[in-house]
């Protein structure tokens, strides 16, 4: 099944590395697009394009402050990703439990061999 367009699918939106960089930067607080571009070494038009996509999928919100538009992370939009990845938590927990059991068995066998 084909994925939805990037502008409507949070998974496709965060698949782009630069957008993840923007989200990480905005985690510390709101910034104007010019500051995002400067801090990430991006062009202003490229930054604006990424911010638009992030805003359209609900990961970023914006507000006017004088002549500037300030962007901020809206982590509620990450809920779908969190819920999807959370489904793998049991798998990883069980894998780590098996690894711990294996390591303990190796240590026990090593102690007996000495």
N, CA, C and O atoms as CSV, one atom per row, in Angstrom:
chain,resi,resn,atom,element,x,y,z
A,1,UNK,N,N,0.848,-1.181,0.000
A,1,UNK,CA,C,0.000,0.000,0.000
A,1,UNK,C,C,0.890,1.239,0.000
A,1,UNK,O,O,1.828,1.326,0.792
A,2,UNK,N,N,0.613,2.175,-0.859
A,2,UNK,CA,C,1.427,3.387,-0.982
A,2,UNK,C,C,1.197,4.305,0.209
A,2,UNK,O,O,0.098,4.376,0.759
A,3,UNK,N,N,2.260,5.008,0.595
A,3,UNK,CA,C,2.169,5.975,1.690
A,3,UNK,C,C,1.435,7.222,1.201
A,3,UNK,O,O,1.411,7.509,0.004
A,4,UNK,N,N,0.854,7.938,2.109
A,4,UNK,CA,C,0.188,9.200,1.780
A,4,UNK,C,C,1.232,10.241,1.422
A,4,UNK,O,O,2.418,10.064,1.701
A,5,UNK,N,N,0.800,11.297,0.819
A,5,UNK,CA,C,1.712,12.382,0.466
A,5,UNK,C,C,2.401,12.919,1.709
A,5,UNK,O,O,1.832,12.907,2.801
A,6,UNK,N,N,3.630,13.388,1.537
A,6,UNK,CA,C,4.433,13.886,2.654
A,6,UNK,C,C,3.685,14.937,3.461
A,6,UNK,O,O,3.821,14.991,4.683
A,7,UNK,N,N,2.911,15.756,2.802
A,7,UNK,CA,C,2.251,16.841,3.511
A,7,UNK,C,C,1.080,16.389,4.374
A,7,UNK,O,O,0.509,17.199,5.104
A,8,UNK,N,N,0.712,15.113,4.307
A,8,UNK,CA,C,-0.384,14.657,5.156
A,8,UNK,C,C,0.007,13.467,6.026
A,8,UNK,O,O,-0.826,12.955,6.774
A,9,UNK,N,N,1.244,13.022,5.943
A,9,UNK,CA,C,1.670,11.837,6.668
A,9,UNK,C,C,2.886,12.160,7.529
A,9,UNK,O,O,3.959,12.478,7.016
A,10,UNK,N,N,2.702,12.075,8.850
A,10,UNK,CA,C,3.777,12.415,9.779
A,10,UNK,C,C,4.986,11.500,9.594
A,10,UNK,O,O,6.119,11.941,9.791
A,11,UNK,N,N,4.774,10.239,9.222
A,11,UNK,CA,C,5.880,9.308,9.030
A,11,UNK,C,C,6.770,9.745,7.860
A,11,UNK,O,O,7.996,9.741,7.969
A,12,UNK,N,N,6.153,10.113,6.768
A,12,UNK,CA,C,6.933,10.598,5.623
A,12,UNK,C,C,7.616,11.918,5.941
A,12,UNK,O,O,8.742,12.161,5.507
A,13,UNK,N,N,6.939,12.768,6.695
A,13,UNK,CA,C,7.523,14.066,7.032
A,13,UNK,C,C,8.801,13.900,7.843
A,13,UNK,O,O,9.787,14.591,7.583
A,14,UNK,N,N,8.803,13.000,8.818
A,14,UNK,CA,C,10.001,12.833,9.653
A,14,UNK,C,C,11.023,11.905,9.016
A,14,UNK,O,O,12.117,11.735,9.554
A,15,UNK,N,N,10.689,11.306,7.890
A,15,UNK,CA,C,11.669,10.472,7.185
A,15,UNK,C,C,12.797,11.331,6.631
A,15,UNK,O,O,13.899,10.832,6.404
A,16,UNK,N,N,12.540,12.594,6.415
A,16,UNK,CA,C,13.546,13.525,5.900
A,16,UNK,C,C,14.443,13.985,7.051
A,16,UNK,O,O,13.963,14.552,8.032
A,17,UNK,N,N,15.739,13.739,6.922
A,17,UNK,CA,C,16.695,14.038,7.994
A,17,UNK,C,C,16.683,15.504,8.417
A,17,UNK,O,O,16.746,15.798,9.610
A,18,UNK,N,N,16.606,16.418,7.471
A,18,UNK,CA,C,16.634,17.847,7.820
A,18,UNK,C,C,15.411,18.224,8.655
A,18,UNK,O,O,15.496,19.087,9.529
A,19,UNK,N,N,14.285,17.584,8.389
A,19,UNK,CA,C,13.092,17.882,9.188
A,19,UNK,C,C,13.260,17.372,10.616
A,19,UNK,O,O,12.813,18.014,11.567
A,20,UNK,N,N,13.899,16.230,10.760
A,20,UNK,CA,C,14.174,15.740,12.122
A,20,UNK,C,C,15.121,16.696,12.834
A,20,UNK,O,O,14.970,16.949,14.029
A,21,UNK,N,N,16.106,17.231,12.097
A,21,UNK,CA,C,17.020,18.220,12.684
A,21,UNK,C,C,16.244,19.442,13.172
A,21,UNK,O,O,16.513,19.966,14.253
A,22,UNK,N,N,15.295,19.885,12.381
A,22,UNK,CA,C,14.479,21.047,12.758
A,22,UNK,C,C,13.674,20.742,14.015
A,22,UNK,O,O,13.593,21.572,14.921
A,23,UNK,N,N,13.081,19.560,14.070
A,23,UNK,CA,C,12.294,19.188,15.253
A,23,UNK,C,C,13.171,19.157,16.500
A,23,UNK,O,O,12.755,19.618,17.563
A,24,UNK,N,N,14.368,18.622,16.376
A,24,UNK,CA,C,15.286,18.590,17.523
A,24,UNK,C,C,15.649,20.000,17.967
A,24,UNK,O,O,15.718,20.279,19.164
A,25,UNK,N,N,15.879,20.878,17.016
A,25,UNK,CA,C,16.220,22.259,17.342
A,25,UNK,C,C,15.058,22.962,18.038
A,25,UNK,O,O,15.260,23.687,19.012
A,26,UNK,N,N,13.849,22.749,17.543
A,26,UNK,CA,C,12.680,23.405,18.119
A,26,UNK,C,C,12.264,22.798,19.460
A,26,UNK,O,O,11.431,23.365,20.167
A,27,UNK,N,N,12.830,21.669,19.803
A,27,UNK,CA,C,12.548,21.056,21.101
A,27,UNK,C,C,12.965,21.989,22.237
A,27,UNK,O,O,12.398,21.939,23.328
A,28,UNK,N,N,13.963,22.845,21.974
A,28,UNK,CA,C,14.469,23.767,22.992
A,28,UNK,C,C,13.685,25.073,23.073
A,28,UNK,O,O,13.934,25.891,23.958
A,29,UNK,N,N,12.746,25.273,22.161
A,29,UNK,CA,C,11.947,26.495,22.200
A,29,UNK,C,C,11.693,27.042,20.810
A,29,UNK,O,O,12.268,26.577,19.826
A,30,UNK,N,N,10.832,28.027,20.748
A,30,UNK,CA,C,10.461,28.568,19.443
A,30,UNK,C,C,11.560,29.442,18.859
A,30,UNK,O,O,12.326,30.087,19.575
A,31,UNK,N,N,11.607,29.438,17.528
A,31,UNK,CA,C,12.615,30.206,16.787
A,31,UNK,C,C,12.013,30.728,15.486
A,31,UNK,O,O,11.087,30.127,14.941
A,32,UNK,N,N,12.538,31.839,14.993
A,32,UNK,CA,C,12.134,32.278,13.654
A,32,UNK,C,C,12.826,31.393,12.609
A,32,UNK,O,O,13.857,30.782,12.889
A,33,UNK,N,N,12.263,31.333,11.432
A,33,UNK,CA,C,12.822,30.508,10.357
A,33,UNK,C,C,14.271,30.891,10.053
A,33,UNK,O,O,15.086,30.026,9.731
A,34,UNK,N,N,14.595,32.182,10.153
A,34,UNK,CA,C,15.973,32.610,9.867
A,34,UNK,C,C,16.959,31.982,10.847
A,34,UNK,O,O,18.055,31.587,10.451
A,35,UNK,N,N,16.584,31.887,12.113
A,35,UNK,CA,C,17.468,31.279,13.114
A,35,UNK,C,C,17.603,29.783,12.874
A,35,UNK,O,O,18.688,29.223,13.038
A,36,UNK,N,N,16.509,29.130,12.488
A,36,UNK,CA,C,16.568,27.700,12.175
A,36,UNK,C,C,17.535,27.484,11.022
A,36,UNK,O,O,18.388,26.598,11.077
A,37,UNK,N,N,17.400,28.291,9.985
A,37,UNK,CA,C,18.274,28.171,8.811
A,37,UNK,C,C,19.738,28.382,9.192
A,37,UNK,O,O,20.604,27.612,8.778
A,38,UNK,N,N,20.011,29.406,9.967
A,38,UNK,CA,C,21.385,29.705,10.372
A,38,UNK,C,C,21.988,28.578,11.203
A,38,UNK,O,O,23.106,28.135,10.940
A,39,UNK,N,N,21.260,28.127,12.184
A,39,UNK,CA,C,21.788,27.100,13.101
A,39,UNK,C,C,22.017,25.758,12.416
A,39,UNK,O,O,22.894,24.992,12.815
A,40,UNK,N,N,21.226,25.478,11.385
A,40,UNK,CA,C,21.364,24.202,10.698
A,40,UNK,C,C,22.132,24.319,9.381
A,40,UNK,O,O,22.310,23.326,8.675
A,41,UNK,N,N,22.582,25.522,9.051
A,41,UNK,CA,C,23.345,25.715,7.820
A,41,UNK,C,C,22.519,25.451,6.570
A,41,UNK,O,O,23.017,24.901,5.588
A,42,UNK,N,N,21.262,25.846,6.616
A,42,UNK,CA,C,20.351,25.636,5.501
A,42,UNK,C,C,20.028,26.970,4.840
A,42,UNK,O,O,20.248,28.034,5.419
A,43,UNK,N,N,19.508,26.899,3.630
A,43,UNK,CA,C,19.036,28.109,2.968
A,43,UNK,C,C,17.689,28.499,3.551
A,43,UNK,O,O,16.964,27.655,4.079
A,44,UNK,N,N,17.359,29.771,3.455
A,44,UNK,CA,C,16.067,30.250,3.946
A,44,UNK,C,C,14.909,29.591,3.196
A,44,UNK,O,O,13.963,29.132,3.836
A,45,UNK,N,N,14.950,29.526,1.847
A,45,UNK,CA,C,13.830,28.881,1.145
A,45,UNK,C,C,13.685,27.399,1.511
A,45,UNK,O,O,12.565,26.912,1.667
A,46,UNK,N,N,14.794,26.684,1.648
A,46,UNK,CA,C,14.738,25.271,2.018
A,46,UNK,C,C,14.162,25.083,3.402
A,46,UNK,O,O,13.366,24.174,3.635
A,47,UNK,N,N,14.562,25.942,4.318
A,47,UNK,CA,C,14.045,25.879,5.686
A,47,UNK,C,C,12.549,26.146,5.700
A,47,UNK,O,O,11.792,25.436,6.361
A,48,UNK,N,N,12.131,27.156,4.979
A,48,UNK,CA,C,10.700,27.484,4.934
A,48,UNK,C,C,9.882,26.336,4.359
A,48,UNK,O,O,8.778,26.059,4.826
A,49,UNK,N,N,10.419,25.676,3.354
A,49,UNK,CA,C,9.715,24.548,2.745
A,49,UNK,C,C,9.549,23.416,3.769
A,49,UNK,O,O,8.465,22.846,3.894
A,50,UNK,N,N,10.613,23.097,4.494
A,50,UNK,CA,C,10.542,22.039,5.505
A,50,UNK,C,C,9.594,22.419,6.644
A,50,UNK,O,O,8.826,21.586,7.123
A,51,UNK,N,N,9.653,23.675,7.072
A,51,UNK,CA,C,8.760,24.133,8.136
A,51,UNK,C,C,7.298,24.056,7.703
A,51,UNK,O,O,6.424,23.738,8.509
A,52,UNK,N,N,7.040,24.344,6.454
A,52,UNK,CA,C,5.675,24.263,5.936
A,52,UNK,C,C,5.163,22.825,6.010
A,52,UNK,O,O,4.035,22.586,6.442
A,53,UNK,N,N,5.988,21.874,5.591
A,53,UNK,CA,C,5.590,20.465,5.653
A,53,UNK,C,C,5.333,20.050,7.100
A,53,UNK,O,O,4.327,19.409,7.402
A,54,UNK,N,N,6.254,20.424,7.990
A,54,UNK,CA,C,6.101,20.073,9.402
A,54,UNK,C,C,4.842,20.693,10.009
A,54,UNK,O,O,4.173,20.076,10.838
A,55,UNK,N,N,4.531,21.911,9.587
A,55,UNK,CA,C,3.317,22.575,10.081
A,55,UNK,C,C,2.072,21.863,9.546
A,55,UNK,O,O,1.101,21.677,10.280
A,56,UNK,N,N,2.098,21.469,8.283
A,56,UNK,CA,C,0.927,20.831,7.675
A,56,UNK,C,C,0.615,19.461,8.275
A,56,UNK,O,O,-0.543,19.045,8.283
A,57,UNK,N,N,1.632,18.752,8.778
A,57,UNK,CA,C,1.373,17.448,9.405
A,57,UNK,C,C,1.158,17.564,10.907
A,57,UNK,O,O,0.937,16.560,11.584
A,58,UNK,N,N,1.222,18.788,11.430
A,58,UNK,CA,C,0.923,19.016,12.835
A,58,UNK,C,C,2.084,18.829,13.792
A,58,UNK,O,O,1.868,18.630,14.987
A,59,UNK,N,N,3.311,18.887,13.294
A,59,UNK,CA,C,4.478,18.744,14.161
A,59,UNK,C,C,5.051,20.078,14.613
A,59,UNK,O,O,5.820,20.144,15.572
A,60,UNK,N,N,4.670,21.133,13.918
A,60,UNK,CA,C,5.166,22.476,14.224
A,60,UNK,C,C,3.979,23.429,14.180
A,60,UNK,O,O,3.096,23.309,13.331
A,61,UNK,N,N,3.978,24.370,15.103
A,61,UNK,CA,C,2.977,25.440,15.062
A,61,UNK,C,C,3.734,26.757,14.907
A,61,UNK,O,O,4.923,26.844,15.213
A,62,UNK,N,N,3.045,27.749,14.440
A,62,UNK,CA,C,3.700,29.041,14.253
A,62,UNK,C,C,2.799,30.154,14.761
A,62,UNK,O,O,1.587,29.994,14.911
A,63,UNK,N,N,3.443,31.292,15.021
A,63,UNK,CA,C,2.697,32.482,15.446
A,63,UNK,C,C,3.452,33.702,14.958
A,63,UNK,O,O,4.670,33.670,14.783
A,64,UNK,N,N,2.730,34.749,14.748
A,64,UNK,CA,C,3.318,36.021,14.335
A,64,UNK,C,C,3.821,36.770,15.553
A,64,UNK,O,O,3.156,36.827,16.588
A,65,UNK,N,N,5.009,37.344,15.414
A,65,UNK,CA,C,5.572,38.221,16.441
A,65,UNK,C,C,6.180,39.394,15.689
A,65,UNK,O,O,7.336,39.344,15.268
A,66,UNK,N,N,5.403,40.432,15.527
A,66,UNK,CA,C,5.838,41.558,14.708
A,66,UNK,C,C,5.937,41.126,13.257
A,66,UNK,O,O,4.974,40.612,12.687
A,67,UNK,N,N,7.107,41.335,12.658
A,67,UNK,CA,C,7.307,40.951,11.258
A,67,UNK,C,C,7.792,39.510,11.123
A,67,UNK,O,O,7.893,38.979,10.017
A,68,UNK,N,N,8.086,38.894,12.244
A,68,UNK,CA,C,8.595,37.528,12.206
A,68,UNK,C,C,7.489,36.507,12.448
A,68,UNK,O,O,6.458,36.793,13.057
A,69,UNK,N,N,7.746,35.332,11.955
A,69,UNK,CA,C,6.901,34.181,12.256
A,69,UNK,C,C,7.770,33.241,13.083
A,69,UNK,O,O,8.829,32.804,12.634
A,70,UNK,N,N,7.313,32.935,14.289
A,70,UNK,CA,C,8.058,32.050,15.186
A,70,UNK,C,C,7.487,30.642,15.106
A,70,UNK,O,O,6.272,30.447,15.077
A,71,UNK,N,N,8.382,29.670,15.069
A,71,UNK,CA,C,7.995,28.263,14.954
A,71,UNK,C,C,8.327,27.538,16.243
A,71,UNK,O,O,9.348,27.804,16.876
A,72,UNK,N,N,7.449,26.617,16.625
A,72,UNK,CA,C,7.644,25.834,17.848
A,72,UNK,C,C,7.219,24.397,17.593
A,72,UNK,O,O,6.339,24.131,16.775
A,73,UNK,N,N,7.845,23.492,18.292
A,73,UNK,CA,C,7.499,22.079,18.216
A,73,UNK,C,C,6.107,21.863,18.794
A,73,UNK,O,O,5.760,22.433,19.828
A,74,UNK,N,N,5.325,21.046,18.129
A,74,UNK,CA,C,4.042,20.602,18.655
A,74,UNK,C,C,4.121,19.078,18.740
A,74,UNK,O,O,3.723,18.369,17.817
A,75,UNK,N,N,4.639,18.596,19.856
A,75,UNK,CA,C,4.934,17.171,20.015
A,75,UNK,C,C,3.690,16.290,19.975
A,75,UNK,O,O,3.804,15.075,19.813
A,76,UNK,N,N,2.519,16.873,20.119
A,76,UNK,CA,C,1.294,16.060,20.028
A,76,UNK,C,C,1.217,15.358,18.679
A,76,UNK,O,O,0.649,14.272,18.565
A,77,UNK,N,N,1.793,15.985,17.661
A,77,UNK,CA,C,1.783,15.388,16.331
A,77,UNK,C,C,2.620,14.126,16.227
A,77,UNK,O,O,2.478,13.355,15.278
A,78,UNK,N,N,3.495,13.915,17.207
A,78,UNK,CA,C,4.342,12.715,17.211
A,78,UNK,C,C,3.627,11.503,17.803
A,78,UNK,O,O,4.190,10.409,17.829
A,79,UNK,N,N,2.400,11.681,18.275
A,79,UNK,CA,C,1.672,10.593,18.922
A,79,UNK,C,C,1.588,9.347,18.036
A,79,UNK,O,O,1.788,8.235,18.524
A,80,UNK,N,N,1.302,9.514,16.767
A,80,UNK,CA,C,1.175,8.355,15.873
A,80,UNK,C,C,2.485,7.571,15.798
A,80,UNK,O,O,2.477,6.340,15.784
A,81,UNK,N,N,3.594,8.280,15.751
A,81,UNK,CA,C,4.900,7.619,15.709
A,81,UNK,C,C,5.180,6.939,17.038
A,81,UNK,O,O,5.658,5.805,17.071
A,82,UNK,N,N,4.887,7.621,18.124
A,82,UNK,CA,C,5.104,7.051,19.455
A,82,UNK,C,C,4.291,5.769,19.640
A,82,UNK,O,O,4.802,4.767,20.140
A,83,UNK,N,N,3.035,5.811,19.236
A,83,UNK,CA,C,2.181,4.631,19.382
A,83,UNK,C,C,2.681,3.482,18.514
A,83,UNK,O,O,2.662,2.329,18.944
A,84,UNK,N,N,3.124,3.782,17.310
A,84,UNK,CA,C,3.612,2.741,16.413
A,84,UNK,C,C,4.894,2.117,16.959
A,84,UNK,O,O,5.013,0.893,17.014
A,85,UNK,N,N,5.855,2.952,17.362
A,85,UNK,CA,C,7.112,2.407,17.878
A,85,UNK,C,C,6.900,1.713,19.220
A,85,UNK,O,O,7.616,0.766,19.547
A,86,UNK,N,N,5.926,2.174,19.999
A,86,UNK,CA,C,5.632,1.544,21.280
A,86,UNK,C,C,5.208,0.096,21.121
A,86,UNK,O,O,5.362,-0.703,22.045
A,87,UNK,N,N,4.682,-0.245,19.971
A,87,UNK,CA,C,4.292,-1.619,19.698
A,87,UNK,C,C,5.473,-2.570,19.661
A,87,UNK,O,O,5.299,-3.785,19.765
A,88,UNK,N,N,6.660,-2.033,19.516
A,88,UNK,CA,C,7.866,-2.859,19.468
A,88,UNK,C,C,8.542,-2.963,20.832
A,88,UNK,O,O,9.545,-3.662,20.977
A,89,UNK,N,N,7.999,-2.275,21.825
A,89,UNK,CA,C,8.612,-2.264,23.151
A,89,UNK,C,C,8.697,-3.673,23.740
A,89,UNK,O,O,9.724,-4.045,24.307
A,90,UNK,N,N,7.640,-4.446,23.613
A,90,UNK,CA,C,7.650,-5.803,24.157
A,90,UNK,C,C,8.724,-6.641,23.465
A,90,UNK,O,O,9.423,-7.416,24.118
A,91,UNK,N,N,8.855,-6.488,22.157
A,91,UNK,CA,C,9.886,-7.228,21.419
A,91,UNK,C,C,11.268,-6.927,21.978
A,91,UNK,O,O,12.040,-7.846,22.250
A,92,UNK,N,N,11.589,-5.641,22.153
A,92,UNK,CA,C,12.920,-5.264,22.636
A,92,UNK,C,C,13.129,-5.681,24.081
A,92,UNK,O,O,14.224,-6.105,24.451
A,93,UNK,N,N,12.095,-5.566,24.901
A,93,UNK,CA,C,12.216,-5.990,26.298
A,93,UNK,C,C,12.515,-7.482,26.383
A,93,UNK,O,O,13.386,-7.909,27.142
A,94,UNK,N,N,11.795,-8.259,25.610
A,94,UNK,CA,C,12.036,-9.704,25.598
A,94,UNK,C,C,13.422,-10.024,25.055
A,94,UNK,O,O,14.086,-10.931,25.557
A,95,UNK,N,N,13.869,-9.294,24.039
A,95,UNK,CA,C,15.201,-9.528,23.473
A,95,UNK,C,C,16.285,-9.232,24.501
A,95,UNK,O,O,17.250,-9.986,24.625
A,96,UNK,N,N,16.128,-8.140,25.235
A,96,UNK,CA,C,17.119,-7.797,26.263
A,96,UNK,C,C,17.077,-8.790,27.422
A,96,UNK,O,O,18.114,-9.110,28.002
A,97,UNK,N,N,15.894,-9.275,27.760
A,97,UNK,CA,C,15.785,-10.289,28.814
A,97,UNK,C,C,16.518,-11.564,28.400
A,97,UNK,O,O,17.227,-12.163,29.209
A,98,UNK,N,N,16.350,-11.982,27.140
A,98,UNK,CA,C,17.057,-13.178,26.643
A,98,UNK,C,C,18.560,-12.956,26.640
A,98,UNK,O,O,19.324,-13.859,26.981
A,99,UNK,N,N,18.987,-11.759,26.257
A,99,UNK,CA,C,20.412,-11.451,26.258
A,99,UNK,C,C,20.976,-11.498,27.674
A,99,UNK,O,O,22.059,-12.039,27.896
A,100,UNK,N,N,20.250,-10.936,28.623
A,100,UNK,CA,C,20.711,-10.955,30.008
A,100,UNK,C,C,20.830,-12.394,30.524
A,100,UNK,O,O,21.800,-12.735,31.202
A,101,UNK,N,N,19.855,-13.224,30.207
A,101,UNK,CA,C,19.894,-14.635,30.612
A,101,UNK,C,C,21.108,-15.328,30.007
A,101,UNK,O,O,21.796,-16.088,30.688
A,102,UNK,N,N,21.368,-15.070,28.749
A,102,UNK,CA,C,22.510,-15.670,28.054
A,102,UNK,C,C,23.836,-15.228,28.696
A,102,UNK,O,O,24.718,-16.055,28.926
A,103,UNK,N,N,23.973,-13.953,28.978
A,103,UNK,CA,C,25.208,-13.439,29.592
A,103,UNK,C,C,25.393,-14.041,30.979
A,103,UNK,O,O,26.503,-14.427,31.345
A,104,UNK,N,N,24.322,-14.122,31.746
A,104,UNK,CA,C,24.415,-14.705,33.086
A,104,UNK,C,C,24.827,-16.176,33.008
A,104,UNK,O,O,25.608,-16.643,33.837
A,105,UNK,N,N,24.316,-16.899,32.032
A,105,UNK,CA,C,24.685,-18.301,31.845
A,105,UNK,C,C,26.162,-18.418,31.478
A,105,UNK,O,O,26.857,-19.301,31.979
A,106,UNK,N,N,26.643,-17.533,30.608
A,106,UNK,CA,C,28.058,-17.534,30.237
A,106,UNK,C,C,28.941,-17.259,31.447
A,106,UNK,O,O,29.958,-17.923,31.645
A,107,UNK,N,N,28.549,-16.279,32.255
A,107,UNK,CA,C,29.325,-15.952,33.448
A,107,UNK,C,C,29.341,-17.124,34.425
A,107,UNK,O,O,30.374,-17.438,35.018
A,108,UNK,N,N,28.203,-17.757,34.582
A,108,UNK,CA,C,28.099,-18.905,35.482
A,108,UNK,C,C,28.981,-20.052,34.967
A,108,UNK,O,O,29.715,-20.671,35.737
A,109,UNK,N,N,28.902,-20.326,33.662
A,109,UNK,CA,C,29.715,-21.413,33.070
A,109,UNK,C,C,31.200,-21.111,33.215
A,109,UNK,O,O,32.003,-22.012,33.457
A,110,UNK,N,N,31.566,-19.817,33.062
A,110,UNK,CA,C,32.965,-19.406,33.188
A,110,UNK,C,C,33.461,-19.603,34.616
A,110,UNK,O,O,34.594,-20.032,34.833
A,111,UNK,N,N,32.601,-19.285,35.592
A,111,UNK,CA,C,32.969,-19.457,37.005
A,111,UNK,C,C,33.163,-20.929,37.330
A,111,UNK,O,O,34.072,-21.284,38.080
A,112,UNK,N,N,32.320,-21.787,36.776
A,112,UNK,CA,C,32.447,-23.230,37.033
A,112,UNK,C,C,33.708,-23.810,36.396
A,112,UNK,O,O,34.306,-24.744,36.931
A,113,UNK,N,N,34.104,-23.262,35.267
A,113,UNK,CA,C,35.284,-23.760,34.557
A,113,UNK,C,C,36.577,-23.397,35.297
A,113,UNK,O,O,37.608,-24.042,35.103
A,114,UNK,N,N,36.520,-22.391,36.122
A,114,UNK,CA,C,37.738,-21.953,36.821
A,114,UNK,C,C,37.983,-22.726,38.044
A,114,UNK,O,O,38.966,-22.480,38.743
